[in-house]
Amino acid sequence: LRLHPQSTLCQLVVRTLAMGGARNFRLAEVASALLSLTVAAVVGVDAATVPANVRLFFSEYAEGSSNNKYLEIYNAGTESANLGDWAFPTVSNGPTTPGVHEFWNNFTAGAVLQPGKVYVIAHGSADQKILDVMNQTYSYLSNGDDGVKLAYGTEADHVYVDAVGDFQADPGSGWDICGVVAGTVDHTLVRKTSVTTGNPDWDASRGTTTDNCEWVVYPKDEWKYTGVHPGQYVTTPTQAALNCSTVSPVSISKVQGNGSTSAMVGQVVVLRGVVTADLQGKYGGFFMQELDGGDGDSSTSDGIYVADASVVVSQGDLVVVRGTVKENYAETQLVDVSAVAVCGKAPLPMPYFLDMLPTRNTSESILEPLEGMLIMLSTPVIVTDFYNLGRYGEMTLSSGWNVVASQVFDPLSKEHNEMYDLYRDTLMLDDANPAQNPDLVPYPGTGMTYENYIRTGDTLTNVMGPLSYAFSKYRIQKTPGFPAPAVQHTNPREETPPDVKGRLRIAGFNVLNYFNGDNPGVAFSDSLNRGASNADEFARQRKKTLSAIALVDAAVVGLLEIENDGFGAGTAVQDIVEGLNTATAPLTYTAVTFDVTDDKIGTDAIANAIIYQPKLVSVVGKAILDSSVDPMFLSINRPTLAVTFKEVSSGNEFTVVINHLKSKGSSCVACCADPDSTFVGNCNGVRTNATKAVGKWLKTHPTGRSTDDILIIGDLNSHHYETPIQTLITEFGYTDMIDKFTSKEMSSSYVYMGLASYLDHALASTTLMSNITMVKAWKINADENQVLDYNTEYKSASQVALLYNDGPFRSSDHDPIIIGLYTPRVVPKQVTCGAIRKNYQSMDCCGFPNKVISNTR
C-alpha cells in the first residue's frame, strides 16, 4: 500500500510512532482507518466525499500548436459545484515522488460550475477562439507529458475523480491513448458521450484501442466542441419518452422570442421542425426550422441551432427534439439534448431573401429575427475581408465597398462618423468547419489555388445557408445540399503594371520585411529577424519580390521594410540589386549608398532604401533626416531618405523622399506623451510632427541641390484627411497625386479589417506636379489573400505547392505605387523621299533619291 504523505492514515502512523515507537502502534486504529478507506485512498489520497449530485470530469483536453492548450471540465450532475472545493493538481514530466502531485492548482475564487455546463482552463496566449470560451487562465498546461488530475477536497484531504496522464513516471513525449502513439501530444481529446462520470484510473480511461478507451482523439487544433460538451445532459426522472407523436407545446419562434435573448433560457422544451443544415460531422449539431412559415411574425425567428450529434440526422428530416434552451455566446441554441426522433422527410422552407445587408447600426434589429433560419442574399455582395479565410474558412461580406472614413472626411467631422455607421459589412460567410487551417481553403468553388483565386472587391452571388451568430458576428454557414456561392471577378488581377505614361517611372515598394540571412545581417533564427523563417521561405519570398520589381521597370525604386544591414556585399539591398540585374541585364540597377555608422540607417531592424537605373538617372545629392537633424522627428520613425536625381537624357533634376513613419498600432503615450486615438490610430501626433519636420527640412534643400521638384513617397501610416498628410498639403504646399489622378474615394493600396485605404503616398511639390503624368497603385498585393504569400507555416504540403507561384501576386501586403514623370518626347516618324514623291507627286522634294527625312506632320 502506497500512502499519500499527507493522508490521514499516513499521519496516524507518524503520530503513533512518535508517541512511543512500534510497541505503542495501535493496530486497532490502523485497521479501523484501513476499513474506512475508499478505492481512491488506495491510489494515494484520503477519503474526502464528493457530493452525490455533483459529477465533474474532464470533458476535453487539448495540446495544440504554440500555446493552444486547454482543459475542459463538465458537470454532469444535477447540482452546482463550488469549485473552491476542487482543484486540478499536476506533475511536470516525471514526478519528484511517484504517485504524488507536485503542484496543487486551485480554481478561480468564487467559481461555480452549474449542471450541464463546462469550465475551460486555457493558456493566456491561446487562440482567440479558445479565449472566447475560457473561464480561467493557467500558464503551465501540459506539453503532452505532464499529468493532471481532478481532485475534490483540500491538498491534505482529497479524492481524485478523474485524470489525464498519471503521477507515476515520465511517459516520454506523451501517453498512448485509444491506440494513438503519444496521443496526448499534438491532439485534442474529447470524452465520449457514453462517459458520464470521471475515471481516476488513467490506464483504464485511455485504453488501448478506439473501442475500449473513453476518449475520441482529434487532430491538433481541432476545437469543434470547445466550450460545450455535446451528448452529455442532466436527466430527470420525470422526462417522458419522446417519439414522433410527442406534442410540442412551444414553437421555435416562441423559444426565440422577439428580443436579443430568449426568455426561456434554462427551460427544457420539445421542438418540432425540419433539418435545414446537417453540420453534425463538423460542428456536432444541426439547424432546424418550423414548417409552413412558422408563426408569421417577422420579429421572431423560426429556426434554431441544435447542439447534438447523438442521433444522425440529414437535411430534410422532420425531427422532434427535447433539449434545454441556452444563450451560447449570444446565439439561442438547444443544448443538453436528451432525445431526438426522426419522423420522415419534409420540404425545406423557402429561404428569407435579403436584398441588401444592413448597416452596422441596424444589423442586430434586422438579422437577430433571422437567427437560425435559412436566408439567401438576393443581390451580389462584395468580399471586403478574408484575413481568416485560410485559417478559419471565413470571409466578410458587404453591400458596397468600404473605404477608411478619414481618407474621405476630416476625422473630427460629423460626416466621418456617419460614414462608418453606413457601412454594410455586417455578414460573414463561414465554411461550417471549426477546424483550423483546412487543407483545402474552402473558397472559391472547390478550393483556392494560386490560379483559382478570390480577391477583396470580388462579388459573390448565390449565397445561401442558415444564419448563425458566433464570435460577435452574424454568419451564413456554407451548407451541404445547397449550391456553392459563385465568385465573379469584379476586381480582376492586373497581370502587368499600369501604364503611367511618363518618360521615367518612380515606384514605392514595401518589400514585407525582406531579410536575407546572416551575411552580414541577422540569421533567420534570430529574434531580430522579421521576415522569412528559413532559407527555403526566403527563396520563395525573393522570387516573388524580384518578379514584381522587375516588371515595373522603374528608374527609381524606394524600398520599405528592408533589412537594415547596410549596402555592401551580402546585404539585403544588394541582394535585390543583384537579383534584378540577373533577371534583366548586368548593371541595370544599383543602390544609393549612405555614409552612416555601422552601415545602418537608424536603429530599427528595418530601414528605407533606394535603388535606381544609372542608364536613366544619376545621383547628384542625398541626405538623411532623423532625430539628430530635427528633434521633432522622433527615432521611432524610420529615418527619411532624400535623394536628388538627374535625368540622363534631359538634365532635369528632381528629389525623391522615401518615408516610413510610426505605425498606428502600439501606444505612444509612455514614450512621447501622444494620446491614443480611436479615430486615426495611435501616435498621430508623432507622425504629424514627423511630416512637419520633413516639410521644414526639404525647404532647406538638404541634398545640396537647388531643385524644388520634390516627390514624397512611402508609407506615412496616415490617410488623406489625417493631420500628418494635411500638414504637408496645407503648410508646405504639396499635392496628393493619388487623389488628383484616381480620387481618394476610390483609391486603395492596403486593406485592413475590411477597410480599404492608401497609406502609401505620392505627394508632389507645386513645381513638380505639372510634370507628373499619372499615379496608380499596381494592385497585386492588398486584395490578394495572405495564404498565397511565401510563408509555409500552418500550411500542409499540398497547400505549399498549390498556393504558391513565383509571380508578383501577394509578394507583399501593400501594393506598389507607380508614378509617371515627364511627358515622353514625340519620336519623329522616319520616311523616305520615295514615299513623299508617291504621296505628293514631287520629283525634286529631296536632293537625292531615297534620302531619309523627318515627317513632321
C-alpha positions in Angstrom: 0.0 0.0 0.0 1.5 3.4 -1.1 0.2 6.2 1.2 0.0 9.9 0.3 2.4 11.6 2.8 -0.4 13.9 3.9 -3.2 11.3 4.0 -5.0 10.7 7.3 -3.6 7.1 7.5 0.0 8.2 6.9 -0.3 11.0 9.6 -1.8 8.5 12.0 1.2 6.2 11.6 3.6 9.1 12.0 1.9 10.3 15.2 1.7 6.8 16.7 5.3 6.1 16.1 6.3 9.5 17.5 4.4 8.7 20.7 6.2 5.6 21.6 7.6 3.7 18.7 6.4 0.4 17.3 5.4 -1.0 20.7 2.7 1.7 21.1 1.5 1.2 17.4 -2.2 0.6 17.9 -3.2 -2.0 15.3 -6.9 -1.5 16.0 -6.7 2.2 15.0 -4.8 1.2 11.8 -7.4 -1.5 11.0 -10.2 1.0 11.6 -8.6 3.5 9.3 -8.0 0.9 6.6 -11.6 -0.1 6.7 -12.7 3.5 6.2 -10.6 3.9 3.0 -12.3 4.2 -0.3 -10.8 3.0 -3.6 -9.4 6.5 -4.0 -7.3 6.1 -0.9 -5.6 3.0 -2.4 -4.2 5.3 -5.2 -2.7 7.7 -2.6 -5.4 10.1 -1.4 -7.7 10.4 1.5 -11.4 9.8 1.9 -13.0 13.2 1.1 -16.6 12.6 -0.1 -17.8 14.1 -3.3 -21.4 15.4 -3.1 -23.8 12.8 -4.5 -25.4 15.1 -7.1 -22.2 16.7 -8.4 -20.4 14.8 -11.2 -17.4 16.6 -12.5 -15.0 15.2 -15.1 -12.5 16.2 -17.8 -14.6 16.5 -20.9 -11.9 17.8 -23.2 -8.1 18.2 -23.3 -6.0 20.0 -26.0 -2.3 20.1 -26.6 -2.0 22.1 -29.8 0.3 24.4 -31.7 2.1 27.1 -29.8 0.1 28.0 -26.6 -3.2 26.5 -27.8 -3.7 24.3 -24.7 -6.7 23.9 -22.5 -8.6 21.7 -20.1 -12.4 21.5 -20.1 -14.4 20.3 -17.1 -18.0 19.3 -17.3 -20.7 19.0 -14.6 -22.9 16.0 -15.5 -24.7 16.2 -12.1 -27.9 17.9 -11.1 -26.4 20.3 -8.6 -24.0 23.2 -8.9 -20.3 22.6 -7.9 -18.5 25.1 -5.8 -15.1 25.0 -7.5 -13.5 26.3 -4.3 -13.8 22.7 -3.1 -12.0 21.3 -6.1 -8.5 21.5 -7.6 -6.5 20.3 -10.6 -3.1 19.1 -9.2 -0.3 18.4 -11.7 3.1 17.0 -12.1 5.7 18.1 -14.6 7.1 15.3 -16.7 8.2 12.6 -14.3 7.0 13.3 -10.7 9.5 14.1 -7.9 7.8 11.4 -5.9 5.9 8.7 -7.8 2.2 8.9 -7.2 2.3 12.4 -5.6 1.3 15.7 -7.1 3.9 18.4 -7.5 1.6 21.4 -7.9 -1.8 21.9 -6.2 -3.7 24.2 -8.5 -6.9 25.9 -7.4 -9.8 27.2 -9.4 -10.6 30.9 -9.5 -12.1 32.1 -6.2 -15.8 32.1 -6.3 -16.1 30.0 -9.4 -19.3 27.8 -9.6 -20.0 25.2 -12.3 -23.6 24.8 -13.0 -25.2 21.4 -14.1 -24.8 20.8 -17.8 -22.1 23.5 -18.1 -18.4 23.4 -18.8 -15.4 25.3 -17.3 -12.5 25.9 -19.5 -8.9 26.4 -18.2 -6.6 27.8 -21.0 -3.2 29.3 -21.6 -3.5 33.0 -21.6 -1.9 33.3 -25.0 -4.1 30.7 -26.7 -6.0 31.3 -29.9 -8.9 33.8 -29.5 -11.4 31.1 -30.3 -10.3 29.4 -27.1 -10.0 32.5 -25.1 -13.6 33.4 -26.1 -14.9 30.4 -24.1 -12.2 30.4 -21.4 -13.1 30.8 -17.7 -9.6 30.7 -16.2 -6.0 31.1 -17.4 -3.2 28.8 -16.4 0.3 29.0 -18.0 1.6 25.6 -17.2 -0.8 23.3 -19.1 0.6 20.0 -20.3 3.0 19.7 -23.2 1.7 16.1 -23.5 3.9 14.5 -20.8 2.5 16.3 -17.7 -0.1 14.5 -15.7 -3.2 16.4 -14.4 -6.0 15.1 -12.1 -9.3 16.4 -10.9 -9.5 16.4 -7.1 -12.2 17.1 -4.6 -11.2 18.3 -1.2 -8.1 20.0 0.2 -4.5 19.3 -0.5 -4.3 17.5 2.8 -7.6 15.6 2.4 -8.8 14.9 -1.1 -10.1 12.3 -3.5 -9.2 12.0 -7.2 -12.2 11.7 -9.5 -10.5 11.9 -13.0 -7.2 12.1 -14.7 -5.4 12.8 -17.9 -2.0 11.2 -17.5 -0.7 9.9 -14.3 1.7 10.8 -11.4 3.9 7.6 -11.8 6.7 8.2 -14.3 7.7 10.3 -17.2 5.9 8.9 -20.3 8.4 10.3 -22.7 6.9 12.6 -25.3 3.3 11.7 -24.2 0.9 8.9 -23.3 -0.6 6.5 -25.8 -4.3 6.7 -25.9 -7.0 4.9 -27.9 -4.3 3.2 -29.8 -2.7 6.5 -30.9 1.0 6.7 -30.0 1.8 9.7 -27.8 -1.8 10.8 -28.4 -1.6 13.4 -25.6 0.8 15.4 -27.7 -0.5 17.5 -30.7 -4.0 16.2 -30.3 -7.4 17.3 -28.9 -9.1 14.7 -26.7 -12.9 14.7 -26.3 -14.7 12.4 -23.8 -17.1 10.0 -25.5 -20.8 10.8 -25.0 -21.2 7.4 -23.3 -18.9 8.5 -20.4 -21.0 10.1 -17.6 -18.5 10.2 -14.7 -14.8 10.6 -14.2 -12.2 7.8 -14.0 -9.1 8.3 -11.9 -7.7 5.1 -13.4 -5.8 6.6 -16.3 -4.8 3.3 -17.8 -8.5 2.2 -18.0 -9.6 5.6 -19.3 -7.0 5.8 -22.1 -7.5 2.2 -23.1 -5.5 0.6 -25.9 -8.0 0.9 -28.9 -10.7 3.2 -30.1 -13.3 0.8 -28.7 -12.0 0.3 -25.1 -10.9 3.9 -24.4 -13.1 6.7 -23.0 -12.0 9.3 -25.5 -12.1 10.4 -29.1 -8.8 11.6 -30.4 -9.0 14.6 -32.8 -6.1 16.2 -34.8 -4.1 19.1 -33.4 -6.0 22.4 -33.1 -9.4 20.8 -33.6 -11.7 22.7 -31.3 -15.2 22.0 -32.5 -16.5 21.2 -29.1 -14.6 23.7 -27.0 -16.9 25.4 -24.6 -19.8 22.9 -24.8 -19.8 19.2 -24.1 -22.1 17.5 -26.6 -24.0 14.4 -25.8 -23.9 14.9 -22.0 -27.0 16.2 -20.3 -28.8 16.3 -17.0 -31.6 13.7 -16.9 -34.6 13.9 -14.6 -36.9 11.1 -13.8 -39.9 13.0 -14.9 -39.0 13.1 -18.6 -41.4 11.1 -20.6 -40.4 9.0 -23.7 -40.2 11.1 -26.8 -41.4 9.9 -30.2 -42.9 11.3 -33.4 -46.3 11.6 -31.7 -45.0 13.8 -28.9 -46.8 17.1 -28.9 -44.6 20.2 -28.9 -46.2 22.6 -26.5 -44.0 25.5 -27.7 -42.7 26.6 -31.1 -39.2 27.5 -32.2 -40.4 31.1 -32.6 -41.7 31.1 -29.1 -38.3 30.0 -27.8 -36.5 32.6 -29.9 -38.9 35.4 -28.9 -38.6 38.9 -30.2 -35.6 40.1 -28.2 -31.9 39.6 -28.4 -32.0 36.7 -25.9 -34.6 34.0 -25.3 -36.9 34.4 -22.4 -36.9 30.6 -21.9 -33.2 30.1 -21.1 -32.7 27.1 -18.9 -36.1 25.5 -19.7 -36.4 22.0 -21.2 -38.6 22.2 -24.3 -39.7 19.9 -27.1 -39.4 21.3 -30.6 -40.6 20.1 -33.9 -39.2 21.1 -37.3 -37.3 20.2 -40.4 -33.5 19.9 -40.5 -32.2 22.7 -42.8 -28.5 22.1 -42.3 -26.7 19.0 -41.1 -23.4 20.1 -39.6 -23.1 17.1 -37.2 -19.9 15.8 -38.8 -18.0 19.1 -38.2 -19.8 21.3 -35.7 -21.6 18.5 -33.8 -25.1 19.8 -34.4 -27.7 20.9 -36.9 -30.2 23.7 -37.8 -33.9 23.1 -37.7 -36.7 25.3 -38.7 -40.5 25.4 -38.3 -42.7 24.1 -41.1 -45.3 26.2 -43.0 -43.7 29.6 -42.4 -43.6 29.4 -38.7 -45.7 31.9 -36.7 -45.8 34.5 -39.4 -44.3 37.1 -37.0 -41.4 38.9 -38.7 -39.9 39.8 -35.3 -39.3 36.2 -34.2 -37.0 33.6 -35.8 -38.5 30.3 -36.9 -35.1 28.5 -36.8 -32.6 27.3 -34.1 -29.3 25.5 -33.8 -29.4 22.2 -32.0 -26.0 21.3 -30.4 -26.3 17.5 -30.7 -24.9 14.7 -32.7 -26.1 11.7 -30.7 -28.7 10.8 -33.3 -27.8 11.0 -37.0 -30.0 13.4 -39.0 -30.0 14.6 -42.5 -31.1 17.7 -44.4 -34.9 17.5 -44.9 -35.5 15.2 -41.9 -38.6 16.0 -39.9 -37.5 15.8 -36.3 -38.8 16.1 -32.8 -36.2 17.2 -30.3 -36.1 17.6 -26.5 -33.3 19.9 -25.0 -32.5 22.9 -22.9 -32.7 26.4 -24.2 -29.3 28.2 -23.9 -27.8 31.5 -25.0 -24.4 30.3 -26.2 -22.4 33.4 -26.6 -25.5 35.4 -27.7 -26.8 32.7 -30.0 -30.0 30.9 -28.9 -29.4 27.2 -29.1 -30.9 23.9 -27.9 -28.3 22.1 -25.8 -28.2 19.2 -23.4 -30.4 17.3 -25.9 -31.9 14.2 -24.2 -33.9 12.8 -27.2 -34.2 13.1 -30.9 -36.9 11.4 -33.0 -36.6 11.3 -36.8 -40.1 11.3 -38.3 -39.6 11.0 -42.1 -39.0 13.8 -44.6 -40.4 17.3 -45.0 -39.9 20.0 -47.6 -37.3 22.7 -46.8 -38.8 26.1 -46.0 -38.2 28.9 -48.5 -35.2 31.0 -47.5 -35.7 34.5 -46.4 -34.5 36.8 -49.2 -32.2 39.6 -48.0 -31.9 42.3 -50.7 -29.2 44.3 -49.0 -27.1 43.8 -46.0 -28.0 46.0 -43.0 -25.8 48.9 -41.8 -23.7 48.4 -38.8 -26.1 50.3 -36.5 -29.2 48.4 -37.8 -27.7 44.9 -38.1 -29.0 43.5 -34.9 -32.5 44.6 -35.4 -32.6 43.1 -38.9 -30.6 40.0 -38.5 -31.5 38.8 -35.0 -35.1 37.9 -36.0 -33.5 35.7 -38.7 -31.1 33.8 -36.4 -31.2 30.1 -37.1 -33.3 30.5 -40.3 -32.4 29.8 -43.9 -31.6 33.1 -45.7 -30.4 33.9 -49.2 -28.8 37.1 -50.4 -30.8 38.1 -53.5 -28.2 40.6 -54.8 -24.4 40.3 -55.3 -22.3 41.1 -52.3 -18.7 42.2 -52.1 -15.9 40.4 -50.3 -14.3 43.1 -48.2 -12.2 41.0 -45.8 -10.8 37.5 -45.8 -8.0 37.6 -43.4 -9.2 34.4 -41.7 -10.1 32.6 -44.9 -7.1 30.3 -44.8 -7.2 29.7 -41.1 -10.9 29.6 -40.2 -12.6 29.5 -43.7 -14.5 32.7 -43.3 -15.0 36.0 -45.2 -16.7 39.3 -44.5 -19.3 40.3 -47.0 -20.7 43.8 -47.7 -23.2 45.6 -49.8 -20.8 48.2 -51.0 -17.1 48.9 -50.9 -15.8 50.3 -47.7 -13.0 53.0 -47.6 -11.4 54.2 -44.4 -13.5 57.2 -43.4 -10.5 59.5 -42.6 -9.4 59.2 -46.2 -12.6 60.9 -47.3 -13.6 63.1 -44.4 -12.0 65.0 -41.5 -11.8 62.6 -38.6 -13.5 65.1 -36.3 -16.4 65.8 -38.7 -19.9 64.6 -38.4 -19.6 63.0 -41.9 -16.7 60.9 -40.8 -18.8 59.2 -38.0 -21.8 58.8 -40.3 -19.7 57.1 -42.9 -18.7 54.3 -40.5 -22.3 53.9 -39.4 -23.4 53.4 -43.0 -21.0 50.6 -43.9 -22.9 47.4 -44.7 -20.1 44.9 -43.9 -22.3 43.1 -41.4 -22.3 39.4 -42.5 -19.7 36.7 -42.7 -19.6 33.7 -45.0 -18.4 30.7 -42.9 -17.3 27.2 -44.2 -19.2 25.5 -41.3 -16.0 23.8 -40.2 -14.4 24.7 -36.8 -11.1 23.1 -37.8 -8.2 25.4 -38.3 -6.1 25.6 -41.4 -8.2 23.3 -43.6 -6.1 21.5 -46.1 -8.3 22.9 -48.9 -9.0 26.6 -48.5 -12.8 26.4 -49.0 -13.4 29.3 -51.4 -13.7 29.9 -54.3 -15.5 27.0 -55.8 -13.9 23.7 -54.9 -11.0 25.4 -53.2 -8.3 28.0 -53.6 -5.2 27.7 -55.6 -2.8 30.4 -57.0 -4.8 30.4 -60.2 -8.2 29.7 -58.7 -8.3 32.9 -56.6 -10.6 35.3 -54.9 -9.8 38.9 -54.1 -11.3 41.6 -51.9 -13.5 43.6 -54.2 -14.8 40.4 -56.0 -18.5 39.7 -55.7 -20.4 36.6 -54.7 -23.8 35.5 -55.8 -26.0 32.5 -54.8 -25.1 32.9 -51.1 -27.5 30.8 -49.1 -27.5 29.0 -45.8 -28.6 29.1 -42.2 -27.8 32.3 -40.2 -25.8 31.8 -37.1 -24.1 34.1 -34.6 -20.6 33.4 -33.3 -17.6 35.3 -32.2 -19.6 38.5 -32.2 -20.6 38.2 -35.9 -23.6 37.1 -37.9 -22.7 34.3 -40.3 -24.1 32.3 -43.1 -22.9 28.8 -42.8 -21.9 27.1 -46.0 -24.2 24.0 -46.1 -24.0 20.7 -47.9 -27.1 20.4 -50.1 -27.1 24.0 -51.3 -25.2 25.3 -54.3 -21.8 26.9 -53.5 -21.6 30.7 -53.7 -20.4 31.8 -57.2 -17.4 34.2 -57.5 -17.4 37.0 -60.0 -14.0 38.7 -60.5 -15.2 42.2 -60.4 -11.8 43.1 -59.1 -9.6 41.1 -61.5 -5.9 40.7 -61.4 -3.7 43.1 -63.2 -1.2 40.9 -64.9 1.0 43.9 -65.9 1.8 47.2 -64.2 -0.4 50.1 -65.1 0.8 52.5 -67.8 1.6 55.7 -66.1 2.6 57.4 -69.3 5.8 59.0 -68.1 9.3 59.1 -69.6 10.5 57.9 -66.2 8.7 55.7 -63.7 9.2 56.2 -59.9 7.9 53.5 -57.6 7.4 52.9 -53.9 7.7 49.2 -52.9 7.0 47.8 -49.5 9.0 44.5 -49.6 7.4 43.0 -46.5 10.4 42.5 -44.1 13.0 41.4 -46.7 15.6 39.7 -44.5 18.1 37.6 -46.5 20.1 35.8 -43.7 23.2 36.4 -41.6 25.7 37.7 -44.1 26.1 40.4 -42.8 22.6 40.7 -41.4 20.9 38.6 -38.7 20.3 34.8 -39.0 16.8 33.6 -40.0 16.6 32.1 -36.4 17.5 35.5 -34.8 14.8 37.2 -32.8 15.5 40.4 -34.7 14.6 38.7 -38.0 11.1 39.9 -39.1 10.9 38.1 -42.4 11.3 34.6 -43.8 11.8 31.9 -41.1 14.4 29.9 -43.1 16.3 29.8 -46.3 13.6 28.0 -48.2 11.0 30.6 -47.3 13.4 33.4 -48.2 14.0 31.8 -51.7 10.2 31.9 -52.2 9.9 35.5 -51.0 12.9 36.6 -53.1 11.4 35.2 -56.4 8.1 37.0 -55.8 9.7 40.3 -54.8 12.1 40.4 -57.8 9.3 39.4 -60.2 7.2 42.4 -59.1 10.0 45.0 -59.1 11.4 43.8 -62.4 8.0 44.1 -64.2 7.6 47.7 -63.1 11.0 48.6 -64.6 11.2 51.9 -62.6 14.0 54.3 -63.0 13.9 54.9 -59.2 12.5 52.5 -56.6 12.0 53.4 -52.9 12.1 50.2 -50.8 10.4 49.9 -47.4 10.7 47.2 -44.8 14.1 46.0 -46.0 16.6 44.6 -43.5 18.8 47.4 -42.0 22.2 45.7 -42.6 24.0 48.2 -44.9 24.8 48.4 -48.5 27.8 46.1 -49.1 28.1 42.6 -50.4 25.6 40.2 -48.9 23.2 42.9 -47.6 19.5 42.8 -48.3 19.5 45.7 -50.6 22.5 44.3 -52.6 20.7 41.0 -52.8 17.7 42.8 -54.5 20.0 44.7 -56.8 21.9 41.5 -57.9 18.7 39.6 -58.3 17.2 42.3 -60.6 20.4 42.6 -62.6 20.3 38.8 -63.1 16.7 39.0 -64.2 17.1 41.9 -66.5 20.7 42.8 -67.6 24.0 43.4 -65.8 24.3 46.8 -64.1 20.7 47.7 -64.7 20.2 48.7 -61.1 22.4 50.0 -58.3 21.8 51.1 -54.8 22.1 54.6 -53.3 24.6 54.3 -50.5 25.0 56.5 -47.4 27.9 57.2 -45.2 26.4 56.1 -41.9 27.7 54.5 -38.6 27.9 50.7 -38.8 26.4 50.9 -42.3 23.0 51.2 -40.8 20.3 53.9 -41.2 18.8 54.4 -37.8 18.4 51.8 -35.1 15.4 49.8 -36.2 15.8 46.3 -37.6 14.2 47.6 -40.9 15.0 50.7 -42.9 14.2 52.5 -46.1 16.5 52.2 -49.2 16.6 53.5 -52.8 17.8 51.7 -55.9 17.9 53.2 -59.4 18.8 52.6 -63.0 22.0 54.6 -63.8 21.3 54.5 -67.6 18.3 56.6 -66.9 19.2 58.8 -63.9 22.3 59.7 -61.8 22.6 60.6 -58.2 23.6 64.3 -57.6 22.7 64.7 -53.9 21.5 62.8 -50.9 20.6 63.4 -47.2 19.1 61.7 -44.2 16.5 63.1 -41.8 16.5 61.7 -38.3 16.2 63.0 -34.7 19.7 64.3 -34.7 18.7 66.7 -37.5 15.4 67.7 -36.0 14.2 66.6 -32.6 10.6 66.7 -33.8 11.4 63.7 -36.0 11.4 61.1 -33.2 13.5 58.0 -33.6 10.5 55.7 -33.5 10.0 56.8 -37.1 12.5 55.2 -39.6 14.9 57.9 -40.9 13.7 59.6 -44.0 16.0 59.5 -47.1 16.1 62.2 -49.7 18.0 61.7 -53.0 18.2 64.2 -55.9 18.5 62.6 -59.3 19.3 64.0 -62.7 17.6 62.5 -65.7 20.4 61.4 -68.1 18.5 62.4 -71.3 17.4 65.9 -70.3 19.4 67.0 -67.3 16.2 67.6 -65.3 16.7 67.3 -61.5 14.2 66.0 -59.0 14.3 64.8 -55.4 12.7 61.6 -54.2 11.9 61.4 -50.5 11.2 57.9 -49.1 9.4 57.6 -45.7 8.2 55.0 -43.3 6.6 56.7 -40.2 5.5 55.2 -36.9 2.5 52.8 -37.2 -0.9 53.2 -35.8 -0.6 50.2 -33.5 1.4 50.4 -30.3 0.8 53.3 -28.0 2.9 56.4 -27.9 1.6 57.7 -24.5 4.6 56.5 -22.4 7.3 57.3 -24.9 6.1 60.5 -26.4 3.1 61.8 -24.4 1.0 61.3 -27.5 -2.6 60.3 -26.6 -4.1 57.2 -28.1 -6.9 57.8 -30.6 -9.8 55.7 -31.8 -10.3 57.9 -34.9 -6.9 58.0 -36.5 -4.9 55.3 -34.7 -2.2 55.7 -32.1 0.8 58.0 -32.5 -0.9 60.5 -34.8 0.9 63.4 -33.1 4.3 61.6 -33.6 3.5 61.2 -37.3 2.3 64.8 -37.6 5.5 66.2 -36.0 7.5 64.0 -38.4 5.8 65.3 -41.5 6.2 68.9 -40.2 9.9 68.1 -39.8 10.1 66.7 -43.3 8.4 69.7 -44.8 10.8 72.2 -43.0 13.8 70.0 -43.8 13.0 69.9 -47.5 12.8 73.7 -47.7 16.5 73.8 -46.8 17.4 71.7 -49.9 19.2 69.2 -47.7 20.7 67.2 -50.7 22.7 70.3 -51.7 20.8 70.8 -54.9 18.6 73.8 -55.5 15.7 72.0 -57.3 12.2 72.4 -55.8 10.9 69.5 -57.8 10.2 67.1 -54.9 8.3 63.8 -54.7 7.4 62.4 -51.2 6.7 58.7 -51.3 6.5 55.8 -48.9 4.3 54.6 -46.0 3.3 57.6 -44.0 0.9 55.4 -42.0 -1.7 58.2 -42.4 -4.8 58.8 -44.5 -5.6 61.8 -46.6 -7.5 63.9 -44.1 -5.4 63.0 -41.1 -3.1 65.7 -39.8 0.3 64.2 -41.0 -0.9 64.4 -44.6 -2.8 67.6 -44.2 0.3 69.3 -42.7 2.2 68.6 -45.9 -0.7 69.8 -48.0 -1.8 72.9 -46.2 1.5 74.1 -44.6 4.0 73.1 -47.3 2.0 73.1 -50.5 2.3 69.5 -51.5 -0.5 67.8 -53.6 -1.9 64.4 -53.1 -1.3 63.0 -56.5 -3.2 59.7 -55.9 -6.3 61.8 -55.1 -5.6 64.0 -58.2 -5.4 61.1 -60.6 -7.7 58.4 -59.2 -9.6 60.1 -56.3 -9.3 59.4 -52.6 -12.8 58.0 -52.5 -11.9 55.0 -54.7 -8.2 54.5 -54.3 -6.5 51.9 -52.1 -3.2 50.1 -51.8 -3.8 48.4 -48.4 -6.8 46.6 -46.8 -7.1 46.2 -43.1 -10.1 44.7 -41.3 -12.2 45.0 -44.4 -11.5 48.7 -44.9 -9.5 49.8 -48.0 -7.2 52.8 -48.0 -3.8 54.1 -49.1 -1.1 54.6 -46.5 1.5 54.7 -49.3 1.6 58.1 -50.8 2.8 60.2 -53.7 2.9 63.9 -52.7 4.3 66.3 -55.2 5.7 69.8 -54.8 4.0 72.6 -56.8 6.8 72.8 -59.3 6.9 69.0 -59.9 3.2 68.5 -60.1 2.8 69.5 -63.7 5.5 67.0 -64.8 3.7 64.0 -63.3 1.8 62.2 -65.9 -0.1 59.6 -63.8 -0.1 57.9 -60.4 -1.5 54.4 -59.8 -1.2 51.5 -57.5 -0.4 48.2 -59.1 -3.0 46.1 -57.2 -1.0 42.9 -56.8 -1.0 42.5 -53.0 -3.5 44.2 -50.8 -6.5 42.5 -52.4 -4.9 39.0 -52.5 -5.2 36.5 -49.7 -2.2 36.0 -47.5 -2.3 32.2 -48.0 -0.8 33.0 -51.4 2.4 34.5 -49.9 5.8 32.9 -49.4 5.2 31.6 -45.9 5.0 27.9 -45.3 3.8 27.9 -41.7 0.4 26.5 -41.0 0.3 25.0 -44.5 0.1 21.4 -45.5 2.4 20.0 -48.1 -0.3 20.3 -50.8 -1.0 23.9 -49.8 2.7 24.8 -50.0 2.5 23.6 -53.6 -0.9 24.7 -54.7 -1.0 28.2 -53.2 2.5 29.4 -54.3 3.7 30.9 -57.5 6.9 32.8 -58.3 4.8 35.6 -59.8 4.2 39.0 -58.2 0.8 38.5 -56.6 0.9 38.6 -52.8 4.6 39.5 -52.8 3.8 41.9 -50.0 0.8 43.2 -48.1 1.0 46.7 -49.6 0.6 47.5 -53.3 3.4 49.3 -55.0 2.7 52.9 -56.0 3.9 53.8 -59.5 4.4 57.4 -60.6 4.9 58.6 -64.2 7.3 61.5 -64.6 7.9 63.8 -67.6 5.8 63.6 -70.8 7.5 61.3 -73.3 9.1 63.1 -76.2 7.4 62.5 -79.6 9.8 60.4 -81.7 9.7 61.7 -85.3 8.4 59.2 -87.8 11.2 58.4 -90.4 10.1 58.3 -94.1 11.9 58.2 -97.4 11.8 60.6 -100.3 10.3 57.9 -102.3 7.3 57.8 -100.1 6.9 61.6 -100.2 7.2 61.6 -104.1 4.4 59.0 -104.2 2.2 61.0 -101.9 2.8 64.4 -103.2 3.8 63.7 -106.9 7.0 65.7 -106.3 10.1 64.5 -108.2 12.5 67.0 -106.5 11.4 67.0 -102.9 14.8 65.7 -101.9 18.3 66.5 -103.0 18.8 62.9 -104.0 16.7 59.8 -104.2 15.7 57.9 -101.0 17.1 60.4 -98.6 15.6 59.8 -95.1 13.9 62.9 -93.7 11.7 63.6 -90.8 8.0 63.7 -91.4 6.8 66.5 -89.2 3.1 66.1 -90.0 
